[in-house]
Amino acid sequence: MEDEVWMTVKEAALFTGVSVQTVYSWIRRGHLTVTGLDHRGQQVFRHLDVARAELATRSRAQRVLVASV
């Protein structure tokens, strides 16, 4: 779609408040799918996919913390 917002790895990290390494971890684990490449050849992701990956991993981390208390 034309009105979709696209993000690079660095932008996704800044948006979610995590490190660039964490974003790469989401990719490796299958939480975030590379949607394409920008004009410089950098991986890009849909804004909505980044938000979903962040929500899924934070929800999972909170469940682990609650279960271990």
PyMOL Python script that loads the backbone (N, CA, C, O; Angstrom):
from pymol import cmd

cmd.read_pdbstr("""\
ATOM      1  N   MET A   1       0.829  -1.177   0.000  1.00  0.00           N
ATOM      2  CA  MET A   1       0.000   0.000   0.000  1.00  0.00           C
ATOM      3  C   MET A   1       0.877   1.246   0.000  1.00  0.00           C
ATOM      4  O   MET A   1       1.997   1.230   0.511  1.00  0.00           O
ATOM      5  N   GLU A   2       0.368   2.300  -0.566  1.00  0.00           N
ATOM      6  CA  GLU A   2       1.129   3.533  -0.657  1.00  0.00           C
ATOM      7  C   GLU A   2       1.286   4.238   0.681  1.00  0.00           C
ATOM      8  O   GLU A   2       2.298   4.903   0.906  1.00  0.00           O
ATOM      9  N   ASP A   3       0.313   4.109   1.574  1.00  0.00           N
ATOM     10  CA  ASP A   3       0.358   4.853   2.829  1.00  0.00           C
ATOM     11  C   ASP A   3       1.030   4.096   3.965  1.00  0.00           C
ATOM     12  O   ASP A   3       0.984   4.551   5.108  1.00  0.00           O
ATOM     13  N   GLU A   4       1.647   2.965   3.688  1.00  0.00           N
ATOM     14  CA  GLU A   4       2.335   2.215   4.725  1.00  0.00           C
ATOM     15  C   GLU A   4       3.636   2.907   5.120  1.00  0.00           C
ATOM     16  O   GLU A   4       4.288   3.555   4.302  1.00  0.00           O
ATOM     17  N   VAL A   5       3.995   2.756   6.382  1.00  0.00           N
ATOM     18  CA  VAL A   5       5.241   3.312   6.892  1.00  0.00           C
ATOM     19  C   VAL A   5       6.271   2.189   6.927  1.00  0.00           C
ATOM     20  O   VAL A   5       6.001   1.098   7.431  1.00  0.00           O
ATOM     21  N   TRP A   6       7.447   2.468   6.387  1.00  0.00           N
ATOM     22  CA  TRP A   6       8.527   1.483   6.328  1.00  0.00           C
ATOM     23  C   TRP A   6       9.645   1.916   7.257  1.00  0.00           C
ATOM     24  O   TRP A   6       9.894   3.110   7.422  1.00  0.00           O
ATOM     25  N   MET A   7      10.319   0.950   7.865  1.00  0.00           N
ATOM     26  CA  MET A   7      11.388   1.244   8.813  1.00  0.00           C
ATOM     27  C   MET A   7      12.603   0.386   8.525  1.00  0.00           C
ATOM     28  O   MET A   7      12.484  -0.776   8.134  1.00  0.00           O
ATOM     29  N   THR A   8      13.777   0.974   8.724  1.00  0.00           N
ATOM     30  CA  THR A   8      15.023   0.202   8.669  1.00  0.00           C
ATOM     31  C   THR A   8      15.239  -0.439  10.040  1.00  0.00           C
ATOM     32  O   THR A   8      14.467  -0.200  10.969  1.00  0.00           O
ATOM     33  N   VAL A   9      16.279  -1.248  10.165  1.00  0.00           N
ATOM     34  CA  VAL A   9      16.593  -1.886  11.439  1.00  0.00           C
ATOM     35  C   VAL A   9      16.829  -0.826  12.512  1.00  0.00           C
ATOM     36  O   VAL A   9      16.306  -0.935  13.622  1.00  0.00           O
ATOM     37  N   LYS A  10      17.611   0.194  12.184  1.00  0.00           N
ATOM     38  CA  LYS A  10      17.918   1.246  13.154  1.00  0.00           C
ATOM     39  C   LYS A  10      16.654   2.002  13.567  1.00  0.00           C
ATOM     40  O   LYS A  10      16.458   2.288  14.748  1.00  0.00           O
ATOM     41  N   GLU A  11      15.807   2.323  12.604  1.00  0.00           N
ATOM     42  CA  GLU A  11      14.561   3.024  12.912  1.00  0.00           C
ATOM     43  C   GLU A  11      13.649   2.163  13.766  1.00  0.00           C
ATOM     44  O   GLU A  11      12.999   2.669  14.681  1.00  0.00           O
ATOM     45  N   ALA A  12      13.590   0.867  13.480  1.00  0.00           N
ATOM     46  CA  ALA A  12      12.772  -0.055  14.273  1.00  0.00           C
ATOM     47  C   ALA A  12      13.276  -0.124  15.710  1.00  0.00           C
ATOM     48  O   ALA A  12      12.481  -0.167  16.649  1.00  0.00           O
ATOM     49  N   ALA A  13      14.597  -0.135  15.879  1.00  0.00           N
ATOM     50  CA  ALA A  13      15.178  -0.160  17.222  1.00  0.00           C
ATOM     51  C   ALA A  13      14.827   1.115  17.985  1.00  0.00           C
ATOM     52  O   ALA A  13      14.443   1.052  19.153  1.00  0.00           O
ATOM     53  N   LEU A  14      14.955   2.263  17.337  1.00  0.00           N
ATOM     54  CA  LEU A  14      14.615   3.528  17.982  1.00  0.00           C
ATOM     55  C   LEU A  14      13.126   3.607  18.320  1.00  0.00           C
ATOM     56  O   LEU A  14      12.758   4.090  19.391  1.00  0.00           O
ATOM     57  N   PHE A  15      12.283   3.141  17.426  1.00  0.00           N
ATOM     58  CA  PHE A  15      10.837   3.169  17.621  1.00  0.00           C
ATOM     59  C   PHE A  15      10.410   2.319  18.812  1.00  0.00           C
ATOM     60  O   PHE A  15       9.537   2.720  19.581  1.00  0.00           O
ATOM     61  N   THR A  16      11.021   1.153  18.967  1.00  0.00           N
ATOM     62  CA  THR A  16      10.613   0.228  20.027  1.00  0.00           C
ATOM     63  C   THR A  16      11.423   0.370  21.307  1.00  0.00           C
ATOM     64  O   THR A  16      11.063  -0.212  22.330  1.00  0.00           O
ATOM     65  N   GLY A  17      12.505   1.129  21.267  1.00  0.00           N
ATOM     66  CA  GLY A  17      13.308   1.321  22.461  1.00  0.00           C
ATOM     67  C   GLY A  17      14.209   0.148  22.795  1.00  0.00           C
ATOM     68  O   GLY A  17      14.544  -0.078  23.957  1.00  0.00           O
ATOM     69  N   VAL A  18      14.603  -0.602  21.765  1.00  0.00           N
ATOM     70  CA  VAL A  18      15.505  -1.737  21.961  1.00  0.00           C
ATOM     71  C   VAL A  18      16.771  -1.499  21.150  1.00  0.00           C
ATOM     72  O   VAL A  18      16.867  -0.524  20.404  1.00  0.00           O
ATOM     73  N   SER A  19      17.731  -2.389  21.299  1.00  0.00           N
ATOM     74  CA  SER A  19      18.975  -2.265  20.540  1.00  0.00           C
ATOM     75  C   SER A  19      18.803  -2.822  19.128  1.00  0.00           C
ATOM     76  O   SER A  19      17.865  -3.568  18.847  1.00  0.00           O
ATOM     77  N   VAL A  20      19.711  -2.451  18.265  1.00  0.00           N
ATOM     78  CA  VAL A  20      19.723  -2.982  16.902  1.00  0.00           C
ATOM     79  C   VAL A  20      19.898  -4.507  16.953  1.00  0.00           C
ATOM     80  O   VAL A  20      19.299  -5.226  16.153  1.00  0.00           O
ATOM     81  N   GLN A  21      20.707  -4.994  17.881  1.00  0.00           N
ATOM     82  CA  GLN A  21      20.916  -6.436  18.019  1.00  0.00           C
ATOM     83  C   GLN A  21      19.618  -7.160  18.362  1.00  0.00           C
ATOM     84  O   GLN A  21      19.395  -8.285  17.916  1.00  0.00           O
ATOM     85  N   THR A  22      18.764  -6.515  19.154  1.00  0.00           N
ATOM     86  CA  THR A  22      17.473  -7.116  19.490  1.00  0.00           C
ATOM     87  C   THR A  22      16.596  -7.243  18.253  1.00  0.00           C
ATOM     88  O   THR A  22      15.918  -8.255  18.078  1.00  0.00           O
ATOM     89  N   VAL A  23      16.601  -6.232  17.396  1.00  0.00           N
ATOM     90  CA  VAL A  23      15.817  -6.306  16.155  1.00  0.00           C
ATOM     91  C   VAL A  23      16.320  -7.462  15.289  1.00  0.00           C
ATOM     92  O   VAL A  23      15.519  -8.212  14.730  1.00  0.00           O
ATOM     93  N   TYR A  24      17.642  -7.609  15.175  1.00  0.00           N
ATOM     94  CA  TYR A  24      18.191  -8.739  14.417  1.00  0.00           C
ATOM     95  C   TYR A  24      17.800 -10.071  15.059  1.00  0.00           C
ATOM     96  O   TYR A  24      17.583 -11.060  14.359  1.00  0.00           O
ATOM     97  N   SER A  25      17.711 -10.096  16.378  1.00  0.00           N
ATOM     98  CA  SER A  25      17.271 -11.301  17.079  1.00  0.00           C
ATOM     99  C   SER A  25      15.821 -11.631  16.728  1.00  0.00           C
ATOM    100  O   SER A  25      15.480 -12.796  16.527  1.00  0.00           O
ATOM    101  N   TRP A  26      14.971 -10.611  16.653  1.00  0.00           N
ATOM    102  CA  TRP A  26      13.579 -10.838  16.247  1.00  0.00           C
ATOM    103  C   TRP A  26      13.516 -11.447  14.858  1.00  0.00           C
ATOM    104  O   TRP A  26      12.682 -12.312  14.596  1.00  0.00           O
ATOM    105  N   ILE A  27      14.393 -11.001  13.965  1.00  0.00           N
ATOM    106  CA  ILE A  27      14.420 -11.542  12.604  1.00  0.00           C
ATOM    107  C   ILE A  27      14.837 -13.007  12.644  1.00  0.00           C
ATOM    108  O   ILE A  27      14.186 -13.859  12.040  1.00  0.00           O
ATOM    109  N   ARG A  28      15.924 -13.299  13.359  1.00  0.00           N
ATOM    110  CA  ARG A  28      16.420 -14.684  13.454  1.00  0.00           C
ATOM    111  C   ARG A  28      15.383 -15.623  14.054  1.00  0.00           C
ATOM    112  O   ARG A  28      15.254 -16.769  13.624  1.00  0.00           O
ATOM    113  N   ARG A  29      14.656 -15.143  15.033  1.00  0.00           N
ATOM    114  CA  ARG A  29      13.666 -15.976  15.733  1.00  0.00           C
ATOM    115  C   ARG A  29      12.330 -16.070  14.995  1.00  0.00           C
ATOM    116  O   ARG A  29      11.450 -16.832  15.396  1.00  0.00           O
ATOM    117  N   GLY A  30      12.178 -15.303  13.927  1.00  0.00           N
ATOM    118  CA  GLY A  30      10.947 -15.360  13.146  1.00  0.00           C
ATOM    119  C   GLY A  30       9.841 -14.445  13.636  1.00  0.00           C
ATOM    120  O   GLY A  30       8.706 -14.552  13.173  1.00  0.00           O
ATOM    121  N   HIS A  31      10.151 -13.538  14.572  1.00  0.00           N
ATOM    122  CA  HIS A  31       9.143 -12.598  15.065  1.00  0.00           C
ATOM    123  C   HIS A  31       8.946 -11.432  14.108  1.00  0.00           C
ATOM    124  O   HIS A  31       7.903 -10.778  14.130  1.00  0.00           O
ATOM    125  N   LEU A  32       9.947 -11.168  13.266  1.00  0.00           N
ATOM    126  CA  LEU A  32       9.893 -10.031  12.348  1.00  0.00           C
ATOM    127  C   LEU A  32      10.410 -10.472  10.984  1.00  0.00           C
ATOM    128  O   LEU A  32      11.486 -11.062  10.881  1.00  0.00           O
ATOM    129  N   THR A  33       9.654 -10.188   9.960  1.00  0.00           N
ATOM    130  CA  THR A  33      10.009 -10.585   8.603  1.00  0.00           C
ATOM    131  C   THR A  33      10.470  -9.368   7.804  1.00  0.00           C
ATOM    132  O   THR A  33       9.823  -8.321   7.808  1.00  0.00           O
ATOM    133  N   VAL A  34      11.587  -9.528   7.130  1.00  0.00           N
ATOM    134  CA  VAL A  34      12.078  -8.473   6.245  1.00  0.00           C
ATOM    135  C   VAL A  34      11.103  -8.371   5.078  1.00  0.00           C
ATOM    136  O   VAL A  34      10.821  -9.363   4.406  1.00  0.00           O
ATOM    137  N   THR A  35      10.592  -7.169   4.843  1.00  0.00           N
ATOM    138  CA  THR A  35       9.593  -6.970   3.796  1.00  0.00           C
ATOM    139  C   THR A  35      10.225  -6.580   2.471  1.00  0.00           C
ATOM    140  O   THR A  35       9.652  -6.841   1.413  1.00  0.00           O
ATOM    141  N   GLY A  36      11.392  -5.960   2.513  1.00  0.00           N
ATOM    142  CA  GLY A  36      12.047  -5.544   1.285  1.00  0.00           C
ATOM    143  C   GLY A  36      13.345  -4.827   1.576  1.00  0.00           C
ATOM    144  O   GLY A  36      13.878  -4.887   2.684  1.00  0.00           O
ATOM    145  N   LEU A  37      13.844  -4.144   0.558  1.00  0.00           N
ATOM    146  CA  LEU A  37      15.077  -3.373   0.681  1.00  0.00           C
ATOM    147  C   LEU A  37      14.800  -1.934   0.251  1.00  0.00           C
ATOM    148  O   LEU A  37      14.019  -1.688  -0.668  1.00  0.00           O
ATOM    149  N   ASP A  38      15.452  -0.990   0.927  1.00  0.00           N
ATOM    150  CA  ASP A  38      15.284   0.401   0.525  1.00  0.00           C
ATOM    151  C   ASP A  38      16.249   0.745  -0.606  1.00  0.00           C
ATOM    152  O   ASP A  38      16.933  -0.134  -1.129  1.00  0.00           O
ATOM    153  N   HIS A  39      16.306   2.008  -0.982  1.00  0.00           N
ATOM    154  CA  HIS A  39      17.136   2.432  -2.113  1.00  0.00           C
ATOM    155  C   HIS A  39      18.631   2.260  -1.848  1.00  0.00           C
ATOM    156  O   HIS A  39      19.433   2.293  -2.780  1.00  0.00           O
ATOM    157  N   ARG A  40      19.009   2.076  -0.574  1.00  0.00           N
ATOM    158  CA  ARG A  40      20.419   1.847  -0.235  1.00  0.00           C
ATOM    159  C   ARG A  40      20.727   0.371   0.010  1.00  0.00           C
ATOM    160  O   ARG A  40      21.856   0.016   0.348  1.00  0.00           O
ATOM    161  N   GLY A  41      19.733  -0.477  -0.160  1.00  0.00           N
ATOM    162  CA  GLY A  41      19.921  -1.907   0.040  1.00  0.00           C
ATOM    163  C   GLY A  41      19.746  -2.362   1.478  1.00  0.00           C
ATOM    164  O   GLY A  41      20.047  -3.510   1.807  1.00  0.00           O
ATOM    165  N   GLN A  42      19.259  -1.469   2.342  1.00  0.00           N
ATOM    166  CA  GLN A  42      19.023  -1.838   3.736  1.00  0.00           C
ATOM    167  C   GLN A  42      17.679  -2.536   3.876  1.00  0.00           C
ATOM    168  O   GLN A  42      16.720  -2.218   3.174  1.00  0.00           O
ATOM    169  N   GLN A  43      17.629  -3.492   4.794  1.00  0.00           N
ATOM    170  CA  GLN A  43      16.385  -4.208   5.045  1.00  0.00           C
ATOM    171  C   GLN A  43      15.345  -3.238   5.586  1.00  0.00           C
ATOM    172  O   GLN A  43      15.661  -2.360   6.389  1.00  0.00           O
ATOM    173  N   VAL A  44      14.099  -3.402   5.142  1.00  0.00           N
ATOM    174  CA  VAL A  44      13.006  -2.583   5.655  1.00  0.00           C
ATOM    175  C   VAL A  44      11.857  -3.476   6.102  1.00  0.00           C
ATOM    176  O   VAL A  44      11.682  -4.599   5.628  1.00  0.00           O
ATOM    177  N   PHE A  45      11.075  -2.925   7.042  1.00  0.00           N
ATOM    178  CA  PHE A  45       9.962  -3.643   7.646  1.00  0.00           C
ATOM    179  C   PHE A  45       8.750  -2.724   7.682  1.00  0.00           C
ATOM    180  O   PHE A  45       8.877  -1.501   7.728  1.00  0.00           O
ATOM    181  N   ARG A  46       7.594  -3.328   7.661  1.00  0.00           N
ATOM    182  CA  ARG A  46       6.369  -2.543   7.824  1.00  0.00           C
ATOM    183  C   ARG A  46       6.258  -2.113   9.285  1.00  0.00           C
ATOM    184  O   ARG A  46       6.579  -2.883  10.190  1.00  0.00           O
ATOM    185  N   HIS A  47       5.809  -0.901   9.509  1.00  0.00           N
ATOM    186  CA  HIS A  47       5.625  -0.356  10.855  1.00  0.00           C
ATOM    187  C   HIS A  47       4.781  -1.304  11.709  1.00  0.00           C
ATOM    188  O   HIS A  47       5.129  -1.582  12.856  1.00  0.00           O
ATOM    189  N   LEU A  48       3.687  -1.793  11.160  1.00  0.00           N
ATOM    190  CA  LEU A  48       2.792  -2.679  11.893  1.00  0.00           C
ATOM    191  C   LEU A  48       3.500  -3.974  12.299  1.00  0.00           C
ATOM    192  O   LEU A  48       3.281  -4.471  13.403  1.00  0.00           O
ATOM    193  N   ASP A  49       4.342  -4.524  11.427  1.00  0.00           N
ATOM    194  CA  ASP A  49       5.077  -5.747  11.756  1.00  0.00           C
ATOM    195  C   ASP A  49       6.066  -5.515  12.893  1.00  0.00           C
ATOM    196  O   ASP A  49       6.242  -6.380  13.752  1.00  0.00           O
ATOM    197  N   VAL A  50       6.711  -4.352  12.900  1.00  0.00           N
ATOM    198  CA  VAL A  50       7.649  -4.014  13.980  1.00  0.00           C
ATOM    199  C   VAL A  50       6.882  -3.922  15.301  1.00  0.00           C
ATOM    200  O   VAL A  50       7.331  -4.453  16.317  1.00  0.00           O
ATOM    201  N   ALA A  51       5.745  -3.261  15.290  1.00  0.00           N
ATOM    202  CA  ALA A  51       4.942  -3.121  16.509  1.00  0.00           C
ATOM    203  C   ALA A  51       4.475  -4.486  17.009  1.00  0.00           C
ATOM    204  O   ALA A  51       4.479  -4.736  18.214  1.00  0.00           O
ATOM    205  N   ARG A  52       4.078  -5.363  16.105  1.00  0.00           N
ATOM    206  CA  ARG A  52       3.632  -6.704  16.509  1.00  0.00           C
ATOM    207  C   ARG A  52       4.773  -7.519  17.102  1.00  0.00           C
ATOM    208  O   ARG A  52       4.578  -8.227  18.090  1.00  0.00           O
ATOM    209  N   ALA A  53       5.958  -7.427  16.513  1.00  0.00           N
ATOM    210  CA  ALA A  53       7.122  -8.151  17.038  1.00  0.00           C
ATOM    211  C   ALA A  53       7.463  -7.651  18.434  1.00  0.00           C
ATOM    212  O   ALA A  53       7.754  -8.444  19.330  1.00  0.00           O
ATOM    213  N   GLU A  54       7.428  -6.343  18.617  1.00  0.00           N
ATOM    214  CA  GLU A  54       7.736  -5.765  19.924  1.00  0.00           C
ATOM    215  C   GLU A  54       6.700  -6.194  20.955  1.00  0.00           C
ATOM    216  O   GLU A  54       7.062  -6.553  22.075  1.00  0.00           O
ATOM    217  N   LEU A  55       5.446  -6.163  20.606  1.00  0.00           N
ATOM    218  CA  LEU A  55       4.386  -6.565  21.521  1.00  0.00           C
ATOM    219  C   LEU A  55       4.511  -8.040  21.887  1.00  0.00           C
ATOM    220  O   LEU A  55       4.375  -8.407  23.054  1.00  0.00           O
ATOM    221  N   ALA A  56       4.767  -8.875  20.902  1.00  0.00           N
ATOM    222  CA  ALA A  56       4.881 -10.323  21.154  1.00  0.00           C
ATOM    223  C   ALA A  56       6.040 -10.636  22.079  1.00  0.00           C
ATOM    224  O   ALA A  56       5.898 -11.452  22.989  1.00  0.00           O
ATOM    225  N   THR A  57       7.174 -10.011  21.868  1.00  0.00           N
ATOM    226  CA  THR A  57       8.333 -10.325  22.699  1.00  0.00           C
ATOM    227  C   THR A  57       8.195  -9.722  24.089  1.00  0.00           C
ATOM    228  O   THR A  57       8.620 -10.343  25.063  1.00  0.00           O
ATOM    229  N   ARG A  58       7.620  -8.542  24.213  1.00  0.00           N
ATOM    230  CA  ARG A  58       7.418  -7.957  25.544  1.00  0.00           C
ATOM    231  C   ARG A  58       6.379  -8.740  26.331  1.00  0.00           C
ATOM    232  O   ARG A  58       6.547  -8.942  27.534  1.00  0.00           O
ATOM    233  N   SER A  59       5.314  -9.183  25.685  1.00  0.00           N
ATOM    234  CA  SER A  59       4.291  -9.988  26.360  1.00  0.00           C
ATOM    235  C   SER A  59       4.882 -11.294  26.854  1.00  0.00           C
ATOM    236  O   SER A  59       4.582 -11.737  27.963  1.00  0.00           O
ATOM    237  N   ARG A  60       5.710 -11.903  26.047  1.00  0.00           N
ATOM    238  CA  ARG A  60       6.359 -13.160  26.417  1.00  0.00           C
ATOM    239  C   ARG A  60       7.295 -12.945  27.600  1.00  0.00           C
ATOM    240  O   ARG A  60       7.328 -13.769  28.514  1.00  0.00           O
ATOM    241  N   ALA A  61       8.056 -11.853  27.600  1.00  0.00           N
ATOM    242  CA  ALA A  61       8.988 -11.555  28.695  1.00  0.00           C
ATOM    243  C   ALA A  61       8.229 -11.287  29.991  1.00  0.00           C
ATOM    244  O   ALA A  61       8.684 -11.696  31.059  1.00  0.00           O
ATOM    245  N   GLN A  62       7.113 -10.629  29.925  1.00  0.00           N
ATOM    246  CA  GLN A  62       6.334 -10.358  31.126  1.00  0.00           C
ATOM    247  C   GLN A  62       5.769 -11.638  31.716  1.00  0.00           C
ATOM    248  O   GLN A  62       5.719 -11.779  32.938  1.00  0.00           O
ATOM    249  N   ARG A  63       5.338 -12.583  30.872  1.00  0.00           N
ATOM    250  CA  ARG A  63       4.830 -13.861  31.366  1.00  0.00           C
ATOM    251  C   ARG A  63       5.926 -14.634  32.080  1.00  0.00           C
ATOM    252  O   ARG A  63       5.664 -15.271  33.100  1.00  0.00           O
ATOM    253  N   VAL A  64       7.146 -14.589  31.565  1.00  0.00           N
ATOM    254  CA  VAL A  64       8.262 -15.286  32.191  1.00  0.00           C
ATOM    255  C   VAL A  64       8.573 -14.663  33.551  1.00  0.00           C
ATOM    256  O   VAL A  64       8.805 -15.381  34.524  1.00  0.00           O
ATOM    257  N   LEU A  65       8.579 -13.342  33.622  1.00  0.00           N
ATOM    258  CA  LEU A  65       8.876 -12.672  34.884  1.00  0.00           C
ATOM    259  C   LEU A  65       7.807 -12.981  35.938  1.00  0.00           C
ATOM    260  O   LEU A  65       8.144 -13.213  37.099  1.00  0.00           O
ATOM    261  N   VAL A  66       6.557 -12.987  35.563  1.00  0.00           N
ATOM    262  CA  VAL A  66       5.470 -13.259  36.506  1.00  0.00           C
ATOM    263  C   VAL A  66       5.543 -14.714  36.965  1.00  0.00           C
ATOM    264  O   VAL A  66       5.325 -15.000  38.142  1.00  0.00           O
ATOM    265  N   ALA A  67       5.846 -15.631  36.058  1.00  0.00           N
ATOM    266  CA  ALA A  67       5.894 -17.050  36.408  1.00  0.00           C
ATOM    267  C   ALA A  67       7.050 -17.362  37.350  1.00  0.00           C
ATOM    268  O   ALA A  67       6.961 -18.302  38.139  1.00  0.00           O
ATOM    269  N   SER A  68       8.122 -16.598  37.284  1.00  0.00           N
ATOM    270  CA  SER A  68       9.290 -16.903  38.107  1.00  0.00           C
ATOM    271  C   SER A  68       9.228 -16.261  39.477  1.00  0.00           C
ATOM    272  O   SER A  68      10.094 -16.522  40.312  1.00  0.00           O
ATOM    273  N   VAL A  69       8.228 -15.425  39.736  1.00  0.00           N
ATOM    274  CA  VAL A  69       8.126 -14.739  41.041  1.00  0.00           C
ATOM    275  C   VAL A  69       7.536 -15.625  42.074  1.00  0.00           C
ATOM    276  O   VAL A  69       7.377 -15.214  43.224  1.00  0.00           O
TER     277      VAL A  69
END
""", "prot")
cmd.dss("prot")
cmd.show_as("cartoon", "prot")
cmd.util.cbc("prot")
cmd.orient("prot")
